[in-house]
């Protein structure tokens, strides 16, 4: 499909001006339905942009830690909405300073190019941020939360993680981007979760978070706000005319709710 496949976006669903406050997995269920629509040809390639007021998204392996229930109870006591996502990755705290992006693209028949698909989001981020912050790098940042080969960082501090979810005819590349706020404080929250969920057993398989390895883009450019970042993403994604809406299609409400229930049952929210 090519590293610049983000230029194929023809529809943008941007709810970031408001903040989601409901179930943490609702936007992930939206992605599943949009992916089905793109795969069937009912929708063109889509960019979905959203934020949540206060959520904590777990990976599947996080939910399996021996004291996960205790850690989830603690998160919920702080007001976080908790969910276990169906895409790859580990725990990620969400708040108004975190922008979530989903690129939803059709799959070329007979091709599964996972690394190249991650590269698409990296290239989008690189082009968006080139005039705004120092050069970004890709590669796992040891000590970050939700670590992976396609961590995006500046000066050794991670600001973005990328995950992927595939269906037969389409796929979703998801990214969380720390735009405003304090990366270290988010790292502390992730570390607290793992300290509780693991019971302090460092021999267990979970990310050993070092809060200082996380940072928000505004820590390099104090003038870079969520609004400015989102505007830049929408400017770069797609070529020519793009349809844009700022709410979810009412016709998708029932399918999204059904998908949300299915994800919750399967992944054990």
C-alpha positions as CSV (number, residue, x, y, z in Angstrom):
1,X,0.0,0.0,0.0
2,X,2.9,2.3,0.5
3,X,4.2,4.4,3.4
4,X,2.2,7.4,2.3
5,X,-1.1,5.6,2.4
6,X,-2.4,8.1,4.8
7,X,-2.8,10.4,1.8
8,X,-5.7,8.1,0.7
9,X,-7.9,9.3,3.6
10,X,-11.2,10.7,2.2
11,X,-13.3,10.9,5.3
12,X,-12.3,12.3,8.8
13,X,-14.4,11.7,11.9
14,X,-13.1,14.1,14.5
15,X,-14.8,14.1,17.9
16,X,-11.7,15.6,19.6
17,X,-13.3,19.0,20.2
18,X,-15.4,17.2,22.9
19,X,-14.3,14.6,25.4
20,X,-15.7,11.1,25.5
21,X,-16.7,10.3,29.1
22,X,-18.5,6.9,28.7
23,X,-17.2,3.4,28.4
24,X,-13.5,3.3,27.6
25,X,-13.8,0.9,24.7
26,X,-16.6,2.7,22.9
27,X,-14.2,4.3,20.3
28,X,-12.5,0.9,19.8
29,X,-15.9,-0.5,18.9
30,X,-16.4,2.4,16.5
31,X,-13.1,1.5,14.8
32,X,-14.3,-2.1,14.4
33,X,-17.5,-1.0,12.6
34,X,-15.7,1.6,10.5
35,X,-13.2,-1.1,9.5
36,X,-16.0,-3.4,8.4
37,X,-17.5,-0.5,6.3
38,X,-14.1,0.4,4.7
39,X,-13.5,-3.3,4.0
40,X,-16.8,-3.7,2.3
41,X,-16.3,-0.6,0.2
42,X,-19.2,1.3,1.9
43,X,-16.7,3.9,3.2
44,X,-13.5,5.3,1.8
45,X,-10.3,5.3,3.9
46,X,-11.1,7.0,7.2
47,X,-9.2,8.9,9.9
48,X,-10.9,8.7,13.3
49,X,-9.7,11.3,15.9
50,X,-10.9,11.2,19.5
51,X,-10.1,12.0,23.2
52,X,-11.3,10.7,26.5
53,X,-11.8,12.6,29.7
54,X,-10.3,9.9,32.0
55,X,-9.7,6.3,30.8
56,X,-7.1,3.6,31.3
57,X,-6.8,1.1,28.4
58,X,-5.3,-2.3,29.2
59,X,-3.7,-4.8,26.9
60,X,-4.8,-8.4,27.1
61,X,-1.7,-9.5,29.0
62,X,-2.2,-6.7,31.6
63,X,-5.6,-8.2,32.4
64,X,-4.0,-11.6,33.2
65,X,-1.6,-10.2,35.9
66,X,-2.4,-11.9,39.3
67,X,-3.7,-8.8,41.1
68,X,-5.3,-7.1,38.1
69,X,-8.7,-6.9,39.7
70,X,-7.2,-5.0,42.7
71,X,-5.4,-2.6,40.3
72,X,-8.5,-2.0,38.3
73,X,-10.5,-1.3,41.5
74,X,-7.9,1.3,42.3
75,X,-8.1,2.9,38.8
76,X,-11.9,3.1,39.0
77,X,-11.6,4.7,42.5
78,X,-9.7,7.5,40.8
79,X,-12.5,8.0,38.3
80,X,-10.8,6.2,35.4
81,X,-13.0,4.2,33.0
82,X,-11.1,1.0,32.4
83,X,-11.2,-1.3,29.3
84,X,-9.2,-4.1,27.7
85,X,-8.6,-3.4,24.0
86,X,-8.6,-5.9,21.2
87,X,-5.6,-4.5,19.4
88,X,-2.0,-5.1,20.5
89,X,-0.1,-3.3,23.1
90,X,-0.1,-2.8,26.9
91,X,-1.6,-0.3,29.4
92,X,-2.1,3.4,28.3
93,X,-3.6,6.1,30.5
94,X,-5.9,8.6,28.6
95,X,-6.8,12.1,29.5
96,X,-7.7,15.4,27.6
97,X,-4.1,15.9,26.6
98,X,-3.9,12.6,24.8
99,X,-5.1,12.5,21.2
100,X,-6.0,9.1,19.7
101,X,-5.7,8.5,16.0
102,X,-7.0,5.6,14.0
103,X,-6.2,5.2,10.3
104,X,-8.6,2.8,8.7
105,X,-7.5,1.5,5.3
106,X,-8.5,-1.3,2.9
107,X,-6.2,-4.3,2.8
108,X,-4.7,-5.3,-0.6
109,X,-5.8,-8.8,-1.4
110,X,-3.3,-11.5,-0.4
111,X,-1.0,-9.1,1.4
112,X,-0.2,-8.7,5.1
113,X,2.6,-6.3,5.7
114,X,2.5,-5.5,9.3
115,X,5.7,-3.5,9.6
116,X,4.9,-1.5,6.5
117,X,1.4,-0.8,8.0
118,X,3.0,0.6,11.2
119,X,5.3,2.7,9.0
120,X,2.3,4.5,7.6
121,X,1.5,6.0,11.0
122,X,5.1,6.8,11.6
123,X,5.3,8.7,8.3
124,X,2.1,10.6,9.0
125,X,3.5,11.6,12.4
126,X,6.9,12.6,11.0
127,X,5.3,14.8,8.3
128,X,2.8,16.4,10.8
129,X,5.5,17.2,13.4
130,X,8.4,18.2,11.2
131,X,7.8,21.9,11.6
132,X,6.7,21.8,15.2
133,X,9.2,19.8,17.3
134,X,12.8,18.3,17.1
135,X,13.2,15.3,14.8
136,X,11.3,12.2,15.9
137,X,12.7,8.7,16.1
138,X,11.2,5.3,16.0
139,X,12.2,2.2,18.0
140,X,11.3,0.7,21.4
141,X,11.9,3.0,24.4
142,X,12.8,0.8,27.3
143,X,11.0,1.9,30.4
144,X,8.1,3.5,28.5
145,X,4.5,2.3,29.0
146,X,3.0,0.3,26.1
147,X,6.5,-0.4,24.6
148,X,6.9,-1.6,21.1
149,X,9.1,-1.5,18.0
150,X,7.3,1.5,16.7
151,X,7.5,3.8,19.8
152,X,7.9,7.4,18.6
153,X,10.2,9.5,20.7
154,X,12.3,12.7,20.9
155,X,15.6,12.7,22.7
156,X,14.9,9.2,24.1
157,X,11.5,10.1,25.6
158,X,8.4,8.5,24.1
159,X,5.4,10.6,23.1
160,X,3.5,8.1,20.9
161,X,2.7,4.4,20.7
162,X,1.2,2.5,17.8
163,X,-1.0,-0.6,17.7
164,X,-2.8,-2.4,14.9
165,X,-6.0,-4.3,14.4
166,X,-6.7,-6.3,11.2
167,X,-9.8,-7.7,9.6
168,X,-10.0,-9.7,6.4
169,X,-10.5,-6.8,4.0
170,X,-9.3,-3.8,6.0
171,X,-7.1,-2.8,9.0
172,X,-6.8,-0.1,11.6
173,X,-3.6,1.5,12.7
174,X,-4.1,3.2,16.1
175,X,-1.8,5.7,17.8
176,X,-2.0,7.5,21.1
177,X,-0.2,10.8,21.1
178,X,0.8,12.7,24.2
179,X,0.3,16.3,23.1
180,X,-0.3,18.3,26.2
181,X,0.3,17.7,29.9
182,X,3.1,15.9,31.8
183,X,4.4,12.6,30.4
184,X,6.1,11.7,33.7
185,X,2.8,11.9,35.6
186,X,1.2,9.6,33.1
187,X,4.1,7.3,33.5
188,X,3.7,7.3,37.3
189,X,0.0,6.2,36.9
190,X,1.0,3.3,34.6
191,X,3.7,2.3,37.0
192,X,1.3,2.4,39.9
193,X,-1.1,0.1,38.0
194,X,1.7,-2.4,37.3
195,X,3.0,-2.3,40.9
196,X,-0.5,-3.2,42.1
197,X,-1.4,-5.7,39.4
198,X,1.9,-7.6,39.7
199,X,2.0,-7.6,43.5
200,X,5.6,-6.4,43.2
201,X,6.8,-9.6,41.5
202,X,9.3,-8.3,39.0
203,X,9.7,-11.8,37.5
204,X,6.3,-11.5,35.9
205,X,6.0,-10.4,32.2
206,X,4.9,-6.7,32.2
207,X,6.4,-3.4,31.2
208,X,8.8,-2.1,33.9
209,X,7.8,1.6,33.6
210,X,10.2,4.4,34.3
211,X,8.1,7.5,34.4
212,X,10.9,9.8,33.1
213,X,10.9,7.9,29.8
214,X,7.5,9.5,28.8
215,X,6.9,13.1,27.6
216,X,4.3,15.2,25.9
217,X,5.0,17.1,22.7
218,X,4.2,20.4,24.5
219,X,7.2,19.7,26.6
220,X,9.3,20.5,23.5
221,X,7.0,23.2,22.1
222,X,4.9,25.0,24.7
223,X,2.8,26.5,21.9
224,X,1.7,23.0,20.6
225,X,-1.8,22.5,21.8
226,X,-4.3,19.7,21.1
227,X,-6.2,21.9,18.7
228,X,-3.1,22.8,16.8
229,X,-1.9,19.2,16.6
230,X,-5.3,17.9,15.4
231,X,-5.5,20.7,12.7
232,X,-2.0,19.7,11.5
233,X,-3.0,16.0,11.3
234,X,-6.1,16.9,9.3
235,X,-4.0,19.1,7.0
236,X,-1.5,16.4,6.2
237,X,-3.8,13.4,5.9
238,X,-5.5,12.9,2.6
239,X,-5.1,14.6,-0.8
240,X,-7.7,16.9,-2.3
241,X,-11.2,17.1,-0.9
242,X,-12.0,15.3,2.4
243,X,-15.4,14.9,4.0
244,X,-15.3,15.8,7.7
245,X,-17.8,15.2,10.5
246,X,-17.6,15.8,14.2
247,X,-20.0,13.1,15.5
248,X,-20.7,9.5,15.0
249,X,-23.1,8.3,12.3
250,X,-26.4,7.6,14.1
251,X,-27.0,4.5,11.9
252,X,-23.9,2.9,13.4
253,X,-25.1,3.3,17.0
254,X,-26.7,-0.1,17.4
255,X,-23.8,-2.0,15.6
256,X,-21.3,-0.2,17.7
257,X,-23.1,-1.1,20.9
258,X,-23.3,-4.7,19.9
259,X,-19.6,-4.7,19.0
260,X,-18.8,-3.1,22.4
261,X,-20.6,-5.9,24.2
262,X,-18.7,-8.5,22.1
263,X,-15.3,-6.9,22.9
264,X,-16.1,-6.7,26.6
265,X,-17.1,-10.3,26.8
266,X,-14.2,-11.6,24.8
267,X,-11.5,-9.6,26.4
268,X,-12.8,-9.6,29.9
269,X,-13.4,-6.0,30.9
